[in-house]
Amino acid sequence: MLNMPDEDATEQLKMILRDLSSRSPILGAAIFSVEGLPLVSYFHAGIEVASIAAMVASIQSVGELAVKELRQGDLKSIIIQGTLGTTVVISIPDSYLLAVTAPENVKLGLIFNDAKVYAKKMTGILRNLR
């Protein structure tokens, strides 16, 4: 069962997401549970975080099934590219997901690398929630 982060953990995670968004071309970022619950987000106004959390969790679930069926191990990430931007979803140990958004003209390797580095930074904080 997922425990919601306390105020201190929430603030730490928000600071990490703000830092991620300010140090790279990432427009917004959020941490969701694999069950589709939003934990912490740093998206621009107008984004319905609960809906995005549910959709990202669904996509992650289908991705996990595909990876297992194709015998490719465990799912690590998903890249969703639209005409106006890219979303990268990174699996964080202990049943969490980091979703980041970036404009369509950004170098995919840059946002992917930044997302992976910051996902590792969040792992310790999130492990304490279980």
C-alpha positions as CSV (number, residue, x, y, z in Angstrom):
1,M,0.0,0.0,0.0
2,L,1.3,3.4,-0.9
3,N,1.9,5.9,1.9
4,M,1.6,9.6,1.0
5,P,4.7,11.6,1.7
6,D,4.9,13.7,4.8
7,E,5.5,17.4,4.5
8,D,9.2,17.1,4.7
9,A,9.4,14.4,2.0
10,T,6.9,16.3,-0.2
11,E,9.0,19.5,0.1
12,Q,12.2,17.6,-0.7
13,L,10.6,16.0,-3.8
14,K,9.2,19.3,-4.9
15,M,12.6,20.9,-4.7
16,I,14.1,18.1,-6.8
17,L,11.4,18.5,-9.4
18,R,11.9,22.3,-9.5
19,D,15.7,21.8,-9.8
20,L,15.1,19.3,-12.6
21,S,12.9,21.7,-14.5
22,S,15.3,24.7,-14.1
23,R,18.5,22.9,-15.0
24,S,17.4,21.4,-18.3
25,P,14.9,21.9,-21.1
26,I,12.3,20.0,-19.1
27,L,9.0,21.9,-18.9
28,G,7.4,20.0,-16.1
29,A,7.8,16.9,-14.0
30,A,5.7,14.7,-11.6
31,I,6.0,11.7,-9.5
32,F,3.2,9.2,-9.6
33,S,2.5,5.8,-8.1
34,V,2.2,2.8,-10.5
35,E,-1.4,2.6,-9.2
36,G,-2.0,6.0,-10.8
37,L,-2.0,8.3,-7.8
38,P,-0.2,11.7,-8.1
39,L,2.4,12.3,-5.3
40,V,4.2,15.5,-6.3
41,S,4.0,17.6,-9.4
42,Y,5.7,20.6,-11.0
43,F,3.7,21.2,-14.2
44,H,2.5,24.4,-15.7
45,A,-1.0,25.6,-14.9
46,G,-3.9,23.9,-16.6
47,I,-2.6,20.3,-16.3
48,E,-5.0,17.9,-14.7
49,V,-2.4,16.0,-12.7
50,A,-4.8,13.2,-11.5
51,S,-5.9,12.4,-15.0
52,I,-2.2,12.4,-16.2
53,A,-1.3,10.1,-13.3
54,A,-4.0,7.6,-14.3
55,M,-3.0,7.7,-17.9
56,V,0.7,7.3,-17.3
57,A,0.1,4.4,-14.9
58,S,-2.1,2.7,-17.6
59,I,0.6,3.2,-20.3
60,Q,3.2,1.9,-17.8
61,S,1.1,-1.2,-17.1
62,V,0.6,-2.0,-20.8
63,G,4.4,-1.4,-21.4
64,E,5.2,-3.9,-18.7
65,L,3.0,-6.5,-20.3
66,A,4.6,-5.9,-23.7
67,V,8.2,-6.1,-22.3
68,K,7.3,-9.4,-20.6
69,E,5.6,-10.8,-23.7
70,L,8.7,-9.9,-25.8
71,R,11.0,-11.3,-23.1
72,Q,12.9,-8.1,-22.7
73,G,13.3,-8.0,-18.9
74,D,11.8,-5.3,-16.8
75,L,10.4,-2.0,-18.2
76,K,12.7,0.9,-17.4
77,S,11.2,3.8,-19.4
78,I,8.6,4.9,-22.0
79,I,8.9,7.7,-24.5
80,I,5.8,9.4,-25.8
81,Q,6.3,11.8,-28.6
82,G,3.7,14.2,-29.9
83,T,3.8,16.9,-32.5
84,L,4.2,19.6,-29.8
85,G,6.4,17.8,-27.2
86,T,7.8,14.7,-25.7
87,T,7.0,12.9,-22.4
88,V,9.4,10.5,-20.8
89,V,8.3,8.1,-18.1
90,I,11.0,6.6,-15.9
91,S,10.4,3.7,-13.5
92,I,11.6,4.4,-10.0
93,P,12.2,1.4,-7.7
94,D,9.4,0.6,-5.2
95,S,6.5,1.3,-7.5
96,Y,6.9,4.9,-8.6
97,L,7.1,6.7,-11.9
98,L,8.8,10.0,-12.9
99,A,7.1,11.7,-15.8
100,V,8.8,14.7,-17.5
101,T,7.6,16.8,-20.4
102,A,9.8,18.8,-22.9
103,P,9.2,20.7,-26.1
104,E,9.2,18.9,-29.4
105,N,12.6,20.3,-30.6
106,V,14.6,19.2,-27.6
107,K,17.4,16.6,-27.8
108,L,15.8,13.4,-26.5
109,G,19.1,12.1,-25.0
110,L,19.4,15.2,-22.8
111,I,16.0,15.0,-21.2
112,F,16.2,11.2,-20.9
113,N,19.6,11.4,-19.1
114,D,18.4,14.2,-16.8
115,A,15.3,12.2,-15.9
116,K,17.3,9.1,-15.1
117,V,19.8,11.1,-12.9
118,Y,17.0,12.8,-11.0
119,A,15.0,9.6,-10.6
120,K,18.0,8.1,-8.8
121,K,18.1,11.2,-6.5
122,M,14.4,10.6,-5.6
123,T,14.7,6.8,-4.9
124,G,15.9,7.1,-1.3
125,I,13.1,9.5,-0.3
126,L,10.5,7.4,-2.0
127,R,11.8,4.1,-0.5
128,N,11.0,5.5,3.0
129,L,7.3,5.8,2.0
130,R,6.8,2.1,1.7
